[in-house]
């Protein structure tokens, strides 16, 4: 359970829970101790205070004698609601004017406009779910592929949190014994079996390391695969980008140096989101603007998850390609795929020179030749990173969780080092407390106002 926090849960809050702007339907949500009385004061229909929970009621919203709209009101009595408080949802017509008038009326009747994520924050504070599940709500709203949806649903069901609680519970037992030793420090006794503690810490470290390794995959699922298209001017980078996106996103010209800054766009290939980045052509130039673009290309390569090095089949040799890729100084962990373009105009000898090379695919970007093979190679590389894990084991997708796991790992390493060097119980206990605190921050067992504000302000208003 989260620690008690000085937050105003006595207010009744209100917000638009559907996207702003004109639409067929808009839903306005009230939550708090006065949600039902406030709604009753403006709703002309059945008296809501006398109705059962989880019921729908048709009527009108009135401001004095003026009818603002015909609505359907949904009633949810706490604790059987999303926030564990009394909740009233008003489904009205999606006119911006109507929404503004209803919100203003409900505020005059005693509600307060909700802050970003405040409904979900209340659900967390009332114990409806832990912090990882609350964050998964935001991930679910933002999910834009089957994979990101599946991972968010898995976290909402609490699998990650349960794994962390199990880890923490095992460590707490030994931490309690170490604390007991401190209470009897003058008697020089050991309650905690050091050999057993080492074995436990090694087991926990293995699990923490697995979770940390999964973050790279989770980051791909959540944020997409940043794929940089690099190469010399006129190799066909912009043509390839347009072909992959199936739209004219980048300007294509025979004039070298047309692309002087990065152009980025996203496309989903078989449920995996790729962010393709078209970059400035790599060459020595005296043009100040173009040289800035070349420098930015080199910087973007350092941040990529995948690099496609595009070259012109008709004007490049295999030896040149190898040297050009090495000159890019791509980080060792980032895969690079060499792509020979202009297959449609290359000679048989030029094609044969590259067909023997591994890690190379030949295409004609302007006609679409070889693009299906390129897409399949991209998918194989990404899936090879472990997408088959989804559904069978926990995938970490949240940077905050990864940072806390890194803190846990460092603290456990300190405990193991202390045990091997005969460090005193007081320092061992302090490092173990540090590890427990880091794990507790992930699920919200240990939290603060600043932490919660940082998390929930990233939510949309109305959720």
PyMOL commands that set and color helices and strands:
alter all, ss='L'
color gray80, all
select helices_A, chain A and resi 35-42+48-50+96-108+118-125+131-142+146-156+159-183+185-187+194-223+237-245+288-302+318-328+348-355+371-383+387-389+399-420+425-443+449-456
alter helices_A, ss='H'
color red, helices_A
select strands_A, chain A and resi 13-16+23-31+43-44+55-63+66-76+87-94+112-113+225-231+263-269+272-278+306-312+335-341+360-362
alter strands_A, ss='S'
color yellow, strands_A
deselect
rebuild
show_as cartoon
